[in-house]
Amino acid sequence: MNLSTRVYGLLLLAYPPEFRREFGGQLLQVFRDSYRAEALNGSVPSFWVRTLLDLVSTAAKERIENPGREGVSMNRRSDAVALLGCAAIIAIAFLLQYVTRNSAASLILINYVLDPLVVTGVIGNFIVFLLSKTTKFNPLRIAITVFAVVHAACLLLIVVLSSSGPPVNWAGILIGYVLSFVIWVGLHFAWRTTNRNQALNSQH
Amino acid sequence: MTKEKPEAWLPLTPAMFHILLALADKERHGYEIMREVDERTEGKMRVGPGTLYGSIKRMLNDGLIEELDERPDPELDDERRRYYRLSDFGRRVAIAEAERLDKLVKSARSKKLLSARGT
């Protein structure tokens, strides 16, 4: 199996498990056959572009039509509430950041928390949403891992950028990032616990 | 479900109609369907793997096509391939869609949107 076929095999994770079980082998075989023909014509890049566009649109369609056992409406409502909640928290943090920029509040380190809350919120929640929809890992574990990595990456970026810039308040930045991590992971924990309790109640 | 009138399925998506056309003369496996569509339309219509099997899934559910239990040429072919053929109902739906498109083309011709070529 060549590298392209292996990559396509991994990308098939975007489809719902039922669809993969039924047609995964066939999809892979058709991809392999098509790839061979396109490689002979020397048109592999355009073939990959077409295939990726096809995969994104059809995987989204299959996911919408077959979201899993919980049912379409429940999943969609739950996802929409979670996404709107995250967007609202990020928007409020962004506004607070703007409002308190020149006020006394900035003296008590509020902005050191709001900065990472906005940045890691946008990046982290996007990655958590994608991974929880396309993999079978525990959603809370995904959230903890992703937010840990995103916070660490942002801190590393600050270290790199500040090495050639003006001095920074490391204590404030560190406290801000720790609090931001606790806030986002805490919110995901609360959200998952509420969802699990609701699912248990509906089973009874 | 297949006892419904073929017209209830119209209009078909372009991918579904092309797949039905590909299966109109013989049974084929997935890659053969893709190639037939590509050659017949001179590369203007290309069905990707996801579109192909998404459509096949729907058409199997709706009874428009059937999966063959045996491969037509087991000697020459990969045993993992699955072959599909048009069901009787699928043929009626394909005919109904072709007639619908034919009427549409005739309307276009009467409005002089098409040249006399092919009249």
Interface residues (C-beta under 8 A of the other chain):
Chain A: Y15 F19 E22 F23 G25 Q26 L27 Q29 V30 F31 D33 S34 R50 T51 L53 D54 L55 S57 T58 A59 K61 E62
Chain B: G30 Y31 M34 R46 G48 P49 G50 T51 L52 Y53 G54 I56 K57 D78 R80 R81 R82
